[in-house]
Amino acid sequence: MSDKLQPTQYSAAKSFLDSAENLYVNTKIYSLFTQRKHAFLQSSHFNSFLDYRKRYWALHDTSKGINYSPSERRLNVGKAVSENNTRMANSFLKGCGYMMTDMLNDSRILSKQKRKIKLVLSLCAAPGGFCQPLVEQILDCRILAYSLSPESGGIPMLFEHERVKLFYEDVMKLSSDQIETQKKLLTDDAFDLILMDGAWASILQKDEQKQEEEFQYDPLYPFTTKEFSLKVKELILMIENLKENGIAIIRLNIKFKSLFGTVFLIILNSMFADVELFRPKGNSPTFWSQQFTYAICHNFKSDESEKNKKMLSRCLESSLAQELSFLHLFEEASESLVKKCLEQEKSYFGDLAETYKQKYEELLKSIELSYSRNVHENRKSRSEHSGSKPR
Ligand SMILES: C[S@@+](CC[C@H](N)C(=O)[O-])C[C@H]1O[C@@H](n2cnc3c(N)ncnc32)[C@H](O)[C@@H]1O
């Protein structure tokens, strides 16, 4: 089996993009889609991402004898995760710990700026995987953390430390006044870093999950409506609490077939001077962490963020988050801003291609190894039967 890229991949990328196009015609973000399509068709990164992803899954499913669809795969993973809260908390603690360690060591922004971080606001912080490497690596940093209580369906906080102060609160109901009051008990300093790692999927009840399912597969809404609202709320609290020139880290959902992450990226690029898309990898033992993408944003510009705050608040207040009033921002976004986001995404798909390439090559090796082991075993048993020595 050859592990070289085929030169004909342009046509595969084009047909993939063509098949997604009708999802966007007549939507407010159609022009964003066409810009992306144009940019990606010229990107070797995107081509190799599609190619290696296809090869990896084909080889994986063939070698394991499985033939399920991506949506079934997602449902199975979701079920396994939601069945055991404590196991999930432990796995998140480890996985998030590795991811934050990766970010602190390898992120272009964080590796340089981490020494300046003294005060952190962590939204949706449990089980504390991010907090642990932060307090261990940055000896004078303190963290004010909020997370949904286990009684309300949240993950329990497992990491305890004298420099981490946790409050079990629903972030959807949390106000900046409350944050300010609780922060004042610790310090008068402003937040240097704000972490936004909320996720609803794990805490949804099964019947709720069903109601939300239709949104899961809509190209505009890769999140459930609740998850979308949580992300928007995190952003509003971030705008109200981050200090000028501060750092923010937010988990994003960047997928080609949903432009939601791209729109978030445009919003982030309009509020921060520097945005780095970061995929933790390498030393993480857990497979799921390969799929997480974070935007690490530096040099917060508070005056430029006011209009975003108004727009995001409107979006949250409207009972239908789907109204997506924030998409107007995209319509207003300057060409250079959109271009910058497309460049960030292209390099993101380059990273993704690299990960799939590694996984594909490892799988290939392990299959070849087990094949040659089988051949050896067969030869050995044949020669034992015939009484001669194995060669
Ligand atoms: C991916 S985990 C975060 C892991 C965390 N970053 C760490 O380092 O361990 C998502 C967290 O969001 C919490 N969460 C979900 N909805 C929430 C809400 N409305 N308010 C506060 N926390 C919420 C979950 O309970 C869970 O602890």
The ligand as an SDF file (V2000), in Angstrom:
LIG
                    3D

 27 29  0  0  0  0  0  0  0  0999 V2000
  -15.2100   20.0240   28.6500 C   0  0  0  0  0  0  0  0  0  0  0  0
  -15.6600   20.1750   30.3250 S   0  0  0  0  0  0  0  0  0  0  0  0
  -14.4700   21.3250   30.8610 C   0  0  0  0  0  0  0  0  0  0  0  0
  -13.1960   20.7180   31.2650 C   0  0  0  0  0  0  0  0  0  0  0  0
  -12.2900   21.7110   31.9350 C   0  0  0  0  0  0  0  0  0  0  0  0
  -11.8210   22.7130   31.0140 N   0  0  0  0  0  0  0  0  0  0  0  0
  -11.0910   21.0630   32.5910 C   0  0  0  0  0  0  0  0  0  0  0  0
  -10.0080   21.5950   32.3660 O   0  0  0  0  0  0  0  0  0  0  0  0
  -11.2070   20.1070   33.3120 O   0  0  0  0  0  0  0  0  0  0  0  0
  -17.1080   21.1380   30.2140 C   0  0  0  0  0  0  0  0  0  0  0  0
  -17.6090   21.6400   31.5360 C   0  0  0  0  0  0  0  0  0  0  0  0
  -18.6690   22.5690   31.3090 O   0  0  0  0  0  0  0  0  0  0  0  0
  -19.5470   22.4390   32.4110 C   0  0  0  0  0  0  0  0  0  0  0  0
  -20.7970   23.1310   32.0950 N   0  0  0  0  0  0  0  0  0  0  0  0
  -21.7100   22.7920   31.1690 C   0  0  0  0  0  0  0  0  0  0  0  0
  -22.7150   23.6680   31.2100 N   0  0  0  0  0  0  0  0  0  0  0  0
  -22.4360   24.5860   32.1490 C   0  0  0  0  0  0  0  0  0  0  0  0
  -23.1030   25.7480   32.6470 C   0  0  0  0  0  0  0  0  0  0  0  0
  -24.2800   26.1160   32.1830 N   0  0  0  0  0  0  0  0  0  0  0  0
  -22.5080   26.4540   33.6260 N   0  0  0  0  0  0  0  0  0  0  0  0
  -21.3080   26.0690   34.1210 C   0  0  0  0  0  0  0  0  0  0  0  0
  -20.6360   24.9900   33.7040 N   0  0  0  0  0  0  0  0  0  0  0  0
  -21.1930   24.2590   32.7220 C   0  0  0  0  0  0  0  0  0  0  0  0
  -19.6400   20.9330   32.5410 C   0  0  0  0  0  0  0  0  0  0  0  0
  -20.2110   20.5440   33.7940 O   0  0  0  0  0  0  0  0  0  0  0  0
  -18.1660   20.5700   32.4360 C   0  0  0  0  0  0  0  0  0  0  0  0
  -17.5760   20.6740   33.6890 O   0  0  0  0  0  0  0  0  0  0  0  0
  1  2  1  0
  2  3  1  0
  2 10  1  0
  3  4  1  0
  4  5  1  0
  5  6  1  0
  5  7  1  0
  7  8  2  0
  7  9  1  0
 10 11  1  0
 11 12  1  0
 11 26  1  0
 12 13  1  0
 13 14  1  0
 13 24  1  0
 14 15  1  0
 14 23  1  0
 15 16  2  0
 16 17  1  0
 17 18  1  0
 17 23  2  0
 18 19  1  0
 18 20  2  0
 20 21  1  0
 21 22  2  0
 22 23  1  0
 24 25  1  0
 24 26  1  0
 26 27  1  0
M  CHG  2   2   1   9  -1
M  END
$$$$
